[in-house]
Amino acid sequence: MKRFAILLFSTLLFACASDKKDTETVRDMAVQEVKKQMNLPEGTTFNNENIEVTEEESNTEGVETVYVVKISIKSQDQDGNEMIKTNTLRYEKADDDTYKLASFD
């Protein structure tokens, strides 16, 4: 019984660690893509409040999971009014643990 409990706990721990790693990988890829697409200056940083990563099940064959990343960028217009622009990126994770940008809005 102890072995079963240890095995179950280990599997659960590994699954959580793997999901966290996937989320961080997709988050980093999205930040780089937004910097490139929006021509943001070198050294631009984002904090956790600006980025939201969610995971969805996929109905597409060969695609395991879809990650939706929303990145909010705060800026000011010429009058000094604060503007917030939110970009939505969708990444698809294939069976072979590769990620592909599916859309950028």
C-alpha positions in Angstrom: 0.0 0.0 0.0 2.9 2.4 0.8 4.4 1.7 -2.6 1.2 2.5 -4.3 0.9 5.8 -2.4 4.5 6.7 -3.2 4.0 5.9 -6.9 0.8 7.9 -7.1 2.4 10.9 -5.3 5.4 10.7 -7.6 3.3 10.6 -10.7 1.2 13.6 -9.5 4.3 15.6 -8.7 5.9 14.9 -12.1 2.7 15.9 -13.9 2.5 19.2 -12.0 6.2 19.9 -12.7 5.7 19.2 -16.4 2.7 21.4 -16.7 4.6 24.3 -15.0 7.5 23.8 -17.3 5.2 23.9 -20.4 3.5 27.0 -19.1 6.8 28.8 -18.5 8.1 27.8 -22.0 5.0 29.1 -23.8 5.1 32.3 -21.6 8.7 33.0 -22.6 8.0 32.3 -26.3 5.0 34.6 -26.2 7.0 37.5 -24.7 9.7 37.1 -27.4 7.0 37.1 -30.1 5.3 40.2 -28.8 8.6 42.0 -28.5 9.4 41.1 -32.1 5.9 41.8 -33.6 5.5 45.2 -31.8 9.2 46.3 -32.2 9.5 46.9 -28.5 12.9 48.2 -27.4 15.6 45.9 -26.1 15.3 45.5 -22.3 11.5 45.7 -22.2 10.3 43.5 -19.4 7.0 42.1 -18.4 5.8 41.0 -14.9 3.4 38.3 -14.0 0.5 40.8 -13.8 0.9 41.5 -17.5 0.8 37.9 -18.7 -2.0 35.3 -18.3 -1.5 31.8 -19.6 -4.4 29.4 -19.9 -4.5 25.8 -21.2 -7.3 24.4 -23.3 -8.0 20.9 -24.7 -7.5 20.6 -28.4 -9.9 19.0 -30.9 -7.3 19.0 -33.7 -5.6 15.7 -34.5 -1.9 15.7 -33.7 -2.3 18.7 -31.4 -2.3 17.8 -27.7 -3.0 21.1 -26.0 -3.6 24.7 -26.9 -2.1 27.4 -24.7 -3.7 30.9 -24.8 -1.4 33.7 -23.7 -2.8 37.2 -23.0 -0.2 39.9 -22.7 -1.2 43.4 -21.6 1.0 46.4 -22.6 0.6 49.7 -20.9 1.5 52.9 -22.7 0.6 56.5 -23.0 -0.8 58.5 -25.9 0.4 62.0 -26.9 -1.9 63.6 -24.3 -0.5 61.5 -21.5 -3.6 59.2 -21.2 -2.8 55.6 -20.2 -3.7 53.0 -22.8 -3.7 49.3 -22.3 -3.4 47.0 -25.3 -4.0 43.3 -24.9 -2.5 40.8 -27.4 -3.7 37.2 -27.5 -1.4 34.5 -28.8 -2.5 30.9 -29.3 0.2 28.2 -29.2 -0.4 24.6 -30.1 1.5 21.8 -28.4 2.0 18.7 -30.6 2.6 15.1 -29.6 6.3 15.5 -29.9 6.5 18.4 -27.3 6.9 21.1 -29.9 5.1 24.4 -29.7 3.7 26.3 -32.7 2.3 29.8 -32.8 -1.2 29.3 -34.2 -2.5 32.9 -34.1 -1.5 36.4 -32.9 -4.2 39.0 -32.3 
